[in-house]
Amino acid sequence: MTGGMWAAVRAVVWAKAATSAAAFWCHSDVYLGSVESSLRKGLALDDTSFRDCPDKVPELWPNTLDVTTSLRLFKAWEADWPDKDRVTTWHKLWQFVEVNNAKVLVGTQVTCRPEADEQDWQWTKELLEMLGPEHVLGLAIGNEMDLLFSKTGVDPAVTEDCIREMWVGGRFWRMFS
């Protein structure tokens, strides 16, 4: 890409940034072309980036001119993160989603700690409501549930009784129905 084209791209990006607190763009002299099927792909937003800098999600796929239109969020919030930051963080995420007309795949946990799961589910529902149905790609329930059994002996909460209650006792299905 020529210098003149980059200048034009930067002008468009900065004009958009001026109207949005959520705008963020990485500067680079490397251009990789278009992302193949970019509208069918998204960025996974790791926990640290989500918690500490949700206003720094790249509006464009790195080193391209393709807009980021989908995000994968692994959780709505973590119990050991400062609760005073939760709504502000969610609002910054919502700004990005609104400006970019993006959709979010939101994850929620299912563990052997029912009280923690209930809190996580409440936060997830609050975030989904804030995002609005037009910006929700889907809901990812549980993470690697097929591997829960492998955590016995590693996580004291994961017991044979918990696993049996989760699957045979129906706890997994009851949580979300």
C-alpha positions in Angstrom: 0.0 0.0 0.0 1.4 3.4 -0.9 2.0 6.2 1.5 -0.9 8.2 0.1 -3.3 5.3 0.6 -2.2 4.9 4.2 -2.7 8.7 4.7 -6.2 8.3 3.4 -6.9 5.3 5.6 -5.5 7.1 8.7 -7.7 10.2 7.9 -10.8 8.0 7.8 -9.8 6.1 11.0 -9.0 9.3 12.9 -12.3 10.9 11.7 -14.1 7.9 13.1 -12.0 8.0 16.3 -13.0 11.6 16.8 -16.7 10.6 17.1 -16.1 7.5 19.2 -14.4 7.0 22.6 -14.2 3.3 21.6 -12.1 3.8 18.5 -8.6 2.2 18.5 -6.3 1.4 15.6 -2.9 -0.1 15.6 -0.4 1.8 13.4 1.9 -0.2 11.1 3.7 0.1 7.8 2.8 -3.5 7.0 -0.3 -4.3 5.0 -1.4 -7.9 4.6 -4.4 -7.3 2.4 -7.9 -8.4 3.2 -8.9 -11.0 5.8 -10.5 -14.0 4.0 -14.2 -14.1 5.0 -13.6 -11.4 7.7 -17.4 -11.1 8.4 -17.4 -14.7 9.5 -14.4 -14.3 11.9 -13.8 -12.5 15.2 -11.2 -11.6 17.7 -11.0 -13.5 21.1 -10.7 -10.8 23.8 -8.5 -12.3 26.5 -9.4 -11.6 30.2 -6.6 -9.1 30.8 -7.4 -7.0 27.7 -11.2 -7.1 28.5 -10.6 -6.0 32.1 -7.9 -3.5 31.7 -8.4 -2.0 28.3 -11.7 -2.7 26.6 -11.4 0.6 24.8 -8.3 -0.6 23.0 -10.0 -3.3 20.9 -8.7 -2.8 17.3 -11.5 -1.5 15.1 -9.6 -3.0 12.1 -8.1 -6.4 11.9 -4.3 -5.9 12.5 -2.4 -4.9 9.3 -5.6 -4.8 7.2 -8.5 -2.5 6.4 -11.1 -5.0 7.4 -13.4 -4.0 10.3 -13.6 -6.1 13.4 -17.2 -7.2 13.6 -17.2 -10.1 16.1 -15.7 -10.7 19.5 -15.4 -13.7 21.7 -15.6 -12.9 25.4 -14.7 -15.7 27.7 -16.7 -14.3 30.7 -18.8 -11.3 31.7 -16.7 -10.7 34.8 -14.5 -12.4 37.3 -15.2 -12.5 41.0 -11.7 -11.3 42.0 -11.8 -8.3 39.6 -12.8 -5.0 41.2 -16.6 -4.8 41.1 -16.4 -1.0 41.0 -14.9 -1.3 37.4 -17.5 -3.7 36.1 -20.1 -1.4 34.6 -17.5 1.0 33.3 -15.7 -1.8 31.5 -18.9 -3.1 30.1 -19.8 0.4 28.9 -16.5 0.7 27.0 -17.1 -2.7 25.4 -20.6 -1.6 24.5 -19.2 1.5 22.9 -16.9 -0.5 20.6 -19.8 -2.9 19.7 -22.2 -0.1 19.0 -19.8 2.0 16.9 -18.7 -1.1 14.9 -22.1 -2.8 14.8 -20.3 -5.8 16.1 -21.6 -8.9 17.7 -20.2 -10.7 20.8 -20.1 -14.4 21.7 -20.3 -14.3 25.5 -19.1 -17.1 27.7 -20.4 -18.2 31.0 -19.0 -20.8 33.4 -20.3 -24.0 34.7 -18.0 -25.4 37.5 -18.3 -27.4 40.7 -18.9 -24.2 42.6 -22.7 -23.5 42.3 -22.6 -20.2 44.1 -19.8 -18.8 41.9 -21.7 -20.1 38.8 -24.9 -18.3 39.9 -23.0 -15.0 40.3 -21.3 -15.5 36.9 -24.7 -16.2 35.3 -26.2 -13.1 36.8 -23.3 -10.9 35.5 -23.7 -12.6 32.1 -27.4 -11.8 31.9 -26.6 -8.2 32.9 -24.0 -7.8 30.2 -26.2 -9.5 27.5 -29.0 -7.0 28.4 -26.5 -4.1 28.1 -25.3 -5.3 24.7 -28.8 -5.8 23.4 -29.9 -8.7 21.2 -28.7 -7.0 18.1 -25.1 -7.3 19.4 -25.2 -10.8 20.8 -23.8 -13.5 18.5 -24.4 -16.2 21.0 -23.9 -17.7 24.4 -21.1 -20.2 25.2 -22.1 -22.2 28.2 -19.3 -23.9 30.1 -15.8 -24.2 29.0 -14.3 -27.6 28.1 -17.0 -29.4 30.0 -15.9 -32.7 28.5 -12.6 -32.3 30.4 -14.2 -31.5 33.8 -13.4 -35.1 35.0 -9.7 -34.5 34.4 -9.7 -31.8 37.1 -10.3 -34.2 40.0 -7.3 -34.2 42.2 -6.3 -30.8 40.8 -9.2 -28.7 41.9 -10.6 -29.6 45.3 -14.1 -28.6 44.2 -14.2 -31.1 41.4 -15.2 -34.4 42.9 -16.9 -37.5 41.6 -20.1 -36.4 43.3 -19.9 -33.0 41.5 -19.4 -34.7 38.1 -22.2 -37.1 38.7 -24.6 -34.3 39.7 -23.5 -32.2 36.7 -24.3 -34.9 34.2 -26.5 -37.6 35.7 -28.2 -35.3 38.2 -28.9 -32.7 35.5 -27.3 -29.7 37.2 -25.8 -28.5 33.9 -29.2 -28.3 32.2 -31.1 -26.9 35.2 -28.8 -23.9 35.4 -29.9 -22.5 32.1 -33.5 -23.7 31.7 
